Amino acid sequence: MKKISSAIDRFAMKHPNFGVQGLMRYIVIGNVIVYLLACFAGYDAVSFLAFNWLAICHGEAWRLVTFIFMPGFYSVYHALYLILFLFLYYMIGITLEREWGTAKFNLYYLFGVILTILVGMISGIAWGNSVIEGADYVNQSMFFAFAMLYPETQFLIMYIIPVKVKWLAWLEAAAFAVTIFGNLLILNWLNVLLPLIALLNFFVFFWEEIRNWLDYRRGVAKRQTSHQTINFKQAAQKQKEKETARGYRHKCEVCGRTDTEYPELEFRYCSRCEGYHCYCMDHIFNHEHITK
């Protein structure tokens, strides 16, 4: 995956003008047009746009492209859902294009679409037919990309509750797992493969970031369990227990007076002595420095 990810970055740098600038704008417009046609003329009027392997085999090759314009909502009662859906992914799309550049963003979306087509073809060949309406999983892989780049961004759930996008991405990942597992139980292989290829698209483009994050987490775990790492909470607790057992916190190395016996007396540690050696104010400047 590292080689593929590096090749994508090199291609995007060498061909910055590759692809369609403002791609999500055209995808959103196409979805709106198909939705309006479905509302006024019924679903049958737009069904010829969906990916249908048997229809493609009979010459309807446009379905290999037009399925990305199927919104998944075809009733006037779903208008609010469609608006929220399209606004979210339009915002995510233009943000990713601004972050990556037109070329890399187009490659991300294009690879997602190509993988979806391949899954549809394999499913159709293996099980007789496959029907895919819309590029839902491609859009959801864009959401994962957005969450990876801007994890601290907050969305308002129901316009009230602020939630960081990284937590929404984990919820989305959990929903993916439920979808995959549920379809495995009923042997619906098409709906098992579609979320998997969306995740594959995401992992290819973010392989370096994911690997660096995993290396960082392993490093943190290693440092936390290392004998050379000081656990300050445990150290403070042990020091407190030690002080309670011996009955004092500070004791002068010269006269032996303690802060328990002489609470008004100040104690200091000598910086010139090797190790930690405590002295009262009468002897902090009047003692022989300890060397090892």
DRENPAFI-63008 format. One line per 5 residues: number of its first residue (from 1); their letters; for each residue x, z, y of C-alpha. Coordinates in steps of 0.25 Angstrom, whole numbers, plus 5000, padded with zeros to 4 digits. Example, Ala and Ser with C-alpha at 12.3 -4.5 7.8 and 13.67 -1.06 7.14 Angstrom:
1) AS) 5049/5031/4982 ~ 5055/5029/4996
This chain:
1) MKKIS) 5000/5000/5000 ~ 5012/5003/5009 ~ 5016/4988/5009 ~ 5002/4983/5011 ~ 5000/4993/5023
6) SAIDR) 5014/4988/5029 ~ 5010/4974/5027 ~ 4997/4976/5034 ~ 5004/4982/5046 ~ 5015/4971/5047
11) FAMKH) 5004/4960/5046 ~ 4996/4967/5057 ~ 5009/4968/5066 ~ 5013/4954/5064 ~ 4998/4948/5066
16) PNFGV) 4992/4957/5077 ~ 4981/4946/5080 ~ 4977/4945/5065 ~ 4962/4947/5063 ~ 4950/4949/5072
21) QGLMR) 4951/4957/5084 ~ 4939/4967/5086 ~ 4935/4964/5071 ~ 4926/4976/5070 ~ 4918/4971/5082
26) YIVIG) 4914/4958/5074 ~ 4911/4966/5061 ~ 4902/4975/5069 ~ 4895/4963/5076 ~ 4893/4957/5062
31) NVIVY) 4887/4969/5056 ~ 4877/4970/5068 ~ 4873/4956/5066 ~ 4871/4958/5051 ~ 4863/4971/5054
36) LLACF) 4854/4964/5064 ~ 4851/4952/5055 ~ 4848/4962/5043 ~ 4838/4970/5053 ~ 4831/4957/5057
41) AGYDA) 4831/4949/5045 ~ 4833/4958/5033 ~ 4845/4961/5024 ~ 4843/4948/5017 ~ 4847/4941/5029
46) VSFLA) 4861/4947/5029 ~ 4863/4949/5014 ~ 4871/4936/5013 ~ 4882/4943/5021 ~ 4885/4954/5010
51) FNWLA) 4897/4952/5000 ~ 4890/4948/4987 ~ 4900/4943/4977 ~ 4890/4934/4969 ~ 4886/4927/4983
56) ICHGE) 4900/4925/4986 ~ 4903/4919/4973 ~ 4891/4909/4976 ~ 4898/4904/4989 ~ 4894/4915/5000
61) AWRLV) 4908/4917/5004 ~ 4904/4923/5018 ~ 4900/4936/5011 ~ 4915/4939/5009 ~ 4915/4941/5024
66) TFIFM) 4901/4944/5029 ~ 4899/4956/5021 ~ 4907/4964/5032 ~ 4896/4962/5041 ~ 4885/4969/5033
71) PGFYS) 4883/4982/5040 ~ 4876/4989/5028 ~ 4864/4992/5038 ~ 4852/4982/5038 ~ 4840/4990/5044
76) VYHAL) 4836/4993/5058 ~ 4836/5008/5054 ~ 4851/5007/5051 ~ 4855/5003/5065 ~ 4861/5016/5069
81) YLILF) 4869/5017/5057 ~ 4874/5003/5059 ~ 4878/5006/5074 ~ 4885/5018/5070 ~ 4892/5011/5058
86) LFLYY) 4897/4999/5067 ~ 4901/5007/5079 ~ 4910/5016/5070 ~ 4917/5005/5063 ~ 4918/4997/5076
91) MIGIT) 4925/5009/5082 ~ 4934/5011/5070 ~ 4937/4996/5069 ~ 4941/4994/5084 ~ 4949/5007/5083
96) LEREW) 4957/5003/5071 ~ 4959/4989/5077 ~ 4965/4995/5090 ~ 4974/5004/5082 ~ 4979/4994/5072
101) GTAKF) 4977/4981/5079 ~ 4968/4969/5075 ~ 4977/4964/5064 ~ 4978/4977/5056 ~ 4963/4981/5058
106) NLYYL) 4958/4967/5053 ~ 4967/4969/5041 ~ 4961/4982/5038 ~ 4947/4977/5039 ~ 4950/4964/5032
111) FGVIL) 4957/4971/5020 ~ 4945/4980/5019 ~ 4936/4968/5018 ~ 4945/4960/5008 ~ 4945/4972/4999
116) TILVG) 4930/4973/5000 ~ 4929/4959/4996 ~ 4938/4960/4984 ~ 4931/4972/4979 ~ 4918/4964/4981
121) MISGI) 4924/4952/4973 ~ 4930/4961/4962 ~ 4916/4968/4961 ~ 4908/4955/4960 ~ 4917/4949/4950
126) AWGNS) 4918/4962/4941 ~ 4903/4966/4942 ~ 4896/4953/4945 ~ 4893/4955/4960 ~ 4896/4964/4972
131) VIEGA) 4889/4966/4985 ~ 4896/4972/4998 ~ 4888/4974/5011 ~ 4897/4977/5022 ~ 4912/4982/5024
136) DYVNQ) 4908/4997/5024 ~ 4920/5001/5016 ~ 4929/4993/5025 ~ 4923/5000/5037 ~ 4925/5013/5031
141) SMFFA) 4940/5010/5028 ~ 4941/5008/5043 ~ 4935/5022/5045 ~ 4946/5027/5036 ~ 4957/5020/5044
146) FAMLY) 4951/5025/5057 ~ 4951/5039/5052 ~ 4966/5038/5048 ~ 4970/5033/5061 ~ 4961/5042/5070
151) PETQF) 4958/5055/5061 ~ 4955/5064/5072 ~ 4945/5055/5079 ~ 4931/5062/5079 ~ 4918/5056/5076
156) LIMYI) 4905/5062/5080 ~ 4896/5064/5068 ~ 4881/5062/5072 ~ 4887/5062/5087 ~ 4889/5077/5086
161) IPVKV) 4899/5082/5076 ~ 4914/5077/5078 ~ 4921/5074/5066 ~ 4935/5069/5064 ~ 4936/5055/5058
166) KWLAW) 4946/5060/5048 ~ 4936/5069/5042 ~ 4925/5058/5042 ~ 4936/5049/5034 ~ 4937/5060/5023
171) LEAAA) 4922/5060/5022 ~ 4922/5045/5021 ~ 4933/5046/5010 ~ 4924/5056/5003 ~ 4912/5046/5004
176) FAVTI) 4921/5035/4998 ~ 4925/5044/4986 ~ 4910/5047/4984 ~ 4906/5032/4985 ~ 4918/5028/4975
181) FGNLL) 4914/5039/4965 ~ 4899/5037/4966 ~ 4901/5022/4963 ~ 4911/5025/4952 ~ 4900/5033/4945
186) ILNWL) 4890/5021/4945 ~ 4901/5010/4943 ~ 4898/5003/4956 ~ 4912/4998/4957 ~ 4910/4990/4970
191) NVLLP) 4907/5002/4978 ~ 4919/5010/4971 ~ 4929/4999/4976 ~ 4924/4996/4990 ~ 4927/5010/4995
196) LIALL) 4940/5010/4987 ~ 4945/4997/4994 ~ 4941/5003/5008 ~ 4950/5014/5005 ~ 4961/5005/5000
201) NFFVF) 4960/4997/5013 ~ 4962/5010/5020 ~ 4974/5015/5012 ~ 4981/5001/5013 ~ 4981/5002/5028
206) FWEEI) 4984/5017/5029 ~ 4994/5018/5018 ~ 5005/5023/5026 ~ 4997/5033/5034 ~ 4991/5039/5021
211) RNWLD) 5004/5040/5015 ~ 5010/5047/5027 ~ 4999/5056/5027 ~ 5000/5060/5013 ~ 5015/5062/5014
216) YRRGV) 5012/5071/5026 ~ 5002/5079/5018 ~ 5012/5080/5007 ~ 5023/5085/5016 ~ 5014/5095/5022
221) AKRQT) 5010/5101/5009 ~ 5025/5101/5004 ~ 5029/5109/5017 ~ 5017/5119/5015 ~ 5022/5122/5001
226) SHQTI) 5037/5121/5004 ~ 5045/5134/5002 ~ 5052/5131/5015 ~ 5039/5130/5023 ~ 5034/5143/5030
231) NFKQA) 5020/5146/5028 ~ 5018/5154/5041 ~ 5005/5161/5038 ~ 5011/5166/5025 ~ 5024/5170/5031
236) AQKQK) 5016/5178/5042 ~ 5008/5184/5032 ~ 5020/5189/5023 ~ 5027/5194/5036 ~ 5015/5202/5039
241) EKETA) 5014/5208/5025 ~ 5029/5211/5026 ~ 5028/5218/5039 ~ 5016/5226/5034 ~ 5023/5230/5022
246) RGYRH) 5036/5235/5029 ~ 5028/5241/5041 ~ 5035/5234/5053 ~ 5037/5220/5058 ~ 5050/5221/5066
251) KCEVC) 5062/5230/5062 ~ 5075/5231/5070 ~ 5087/5228/5062 ~ 5096/5238/5069 ~ 5088/5251/5071
256) GRTDT) 5077/5248/5061 ~ 5065/5251/5071 ~ 5052/5243/5068 ~ 5041/5238/5076 ~ 5031/5248/5069
261) EYPEL) 5039/5260/5072 ~ 5042/5255/5087 ~ 5031/5246/5091 ~ 5035/5246/5105 ~ 5049/5241/5101
266) EFRYC) 5052/5226/5102 ~ 5059/5218/5091 ~ 5066/5205/5091 ~ 5073/5195/5082 ~ 5088/5192/5084
271) SRCEG) 5090/5177/5085 ~ 5105/5179/5083 ~ 5104/5186/5070 ~ 5103/5178/5057 ~ 5089/5179/5051
276) YHCYC) 5078/5187/5057 ~ 5082/5201/5062 ~ 5074/5210/5071 ~ 5079/5220/5081 ~ 5072/5229/5091
281) MDHIF) 5075/5227/5106 ~ 5086/5238/5106 ~ 5094/5230/5096 ~ 5090/5215/5098 ~ 5102/5213/5107
286) NHEHI) 5110/5225/5101 ~ 5113/5221/5086 ~ 5123/5214/5077 ~ 5118/5200/5074 ~ 5115/5198/5059
291) TK) 5122/5186/5053 ~ 5121/5181/5039
